[in-house]
């Protein structure tokens, strides 16, 4: 029964999103904080004097601050299958180094044992970095170091290069053939891109704020061809400022020092929910909270932070759709095995819930270019 109960609890956010999708995304009457773990979308659909009233428009909004992963694109689908394939390939490589008996029961048993060891070592390694996407992390874990005694880090990276190439190809294919939320590869309809273009045309200040490493956030914005839309990117600095690959490192340093977007790297301790960082962003762009909104998929991070900073809190509920996908039965255990994910007890209450993409924003908000500043 516990498995059924856990599965049902996992579906709650998705069912809430489906309910809202049938009735239209709802704007809550007022912002606030909640410690209720259930999805607020169903509560808001029945709460207040005027739920789901799109005539109650907000604005003008001069600045839109957007989370990236699971808000503009499906990070779970972008990262997880690539990471699983990479780990599987490394496990096979290490098993084959022990004995050249591929295809035998003994070989398959060693592959399973190596994978278990790799995942355990990766979990230990990643806890010290507060991120699952540390470049070439597999080259530093115990199972790999033991398999290649006497080799330095750069040499281990070269040994694992086929697995890293597999990881990069799967991610690249996702960004090519799946793309942003709402993207239709056959018709080329791209509501997320259309929303960013419209906001840009309206003169709205666009800021990306991500808990990902700055180099990873920049890479995804570049791959999705979104760099040109954002004025600022706030993301996490890499502890070791030098990228393991010199050529890649030099390229990203040029992006980090560019002005489209201007990049602010923050220490890992500044991760969400951090209303002080959001308030710093508002001061930097010279926009008051009542003229700004924050869009994100996490109630305990994005929405809570927006509540605490006093900006409009917009929940990207569609970003939880991965919970209902069949592949979550594989993805979920893998992600939990390599990293401890903890959802905060305190959750924010969104002012608006989006059910398909950021293009839903225009149903609830009026946007405009900030007025000229007084001298």
C-alpha positions, 0 to 999 in steps of 0.5 A: 500500500505504501507504494500506491500511496507514494504514487498517489501523492506524486500525482497530486501536483499533476492532477491539480494542473489538469484541473486548472487546465480544464478551468483555465489558470487561476489568479489568487486574490492575494499573495501569501504563504502556505504550509499546505503540501497539496497543490495550491491550484485546486485550492485557488480554483475554489478559494476567494471571491473571484477565482479564475477571473482573467479580467482582474489583470495585473500590471504594468509589468516592467520586469519578468524574472524567469527560472530556467530548468523546468520553466522554459524547458523540461530539465528532467527529460533533458538531463536524466536519460543522458546521465543514465546512458553515460553511467551505463556506458562507464559501468560497461567500460569498467566491467570490461577492464576486469575481464574480456567476457562481454555477453556472459552472465559474469560480465552482466553481473559485474556491469550491475555491480559497477553501476551500483558502485558508480551511482553510490560514489556519484551521490557522495561526490555530488553532495559536496557540490550542491549540483548534479551537473558538475562537469566531468564529475565521473572522472573524480569518483572513487570507482573510476579512480580505482579503475585507472590507477596512476592516471591523472584527472585529464587522463581519466577524462580522456578514458571516459570520453566516449561516455561523455560524448554519449551524454552530450549527444543525447542532450543535444538531440533533446534540445534539437528535436524537443525544445522548449515547453509547448514546442511542436516539431512538426508545425514548428509552433513554439509558444515559449519562444513567442512569449520571449519575443513578445516580451522583448518587443514590448521592452520588458526587462528579462532576467534569468535566475537559475540554481544551475551552474552559470556555465550550464545555464549559459550553455542551455540558453545558447543551445536553445538560441535564447541568449539574445532575449535576456538582459541579465543571468543570475546563476551559480559560480563553479567552485573551481573557476576553470572548466576541465576542458580548456577550449570549452572553458575559454568559450564560456569565459567569453560568454561570462564576460559578455553583455548579452546577457550580463552574467552575475555568478553567485556562490552556492549559498545564494541559491533559492529560496533567497529573497535577498538575491531577488531584491538585489536583482530588482535594485540592479534593474531599477524596478519596484516589486509591484512592477515585477514578476517571477516565474518558476516551477517550485512552490518551495523555492521559486514561488516562496522566494517571490512571495517573500520578495514582494513580487508577483509569484507565478507558478509554472505548474506545467513544469511538474508534468514529468511526474505523470510521464511513464519514464518517471518510474526510471528517472525518479529512482536514478535522480534520488540515488545520485542526489538527496532532494529535499522539498522545503516544508514551507511553500509559497502561494502563487498569484497566478498558475500557468498550465502550458508555457510562459505564453500563458502570462499574457492572459493575466498581466499587462507588460510595458517598457519601464518609464524613463528614469528621472534625472 
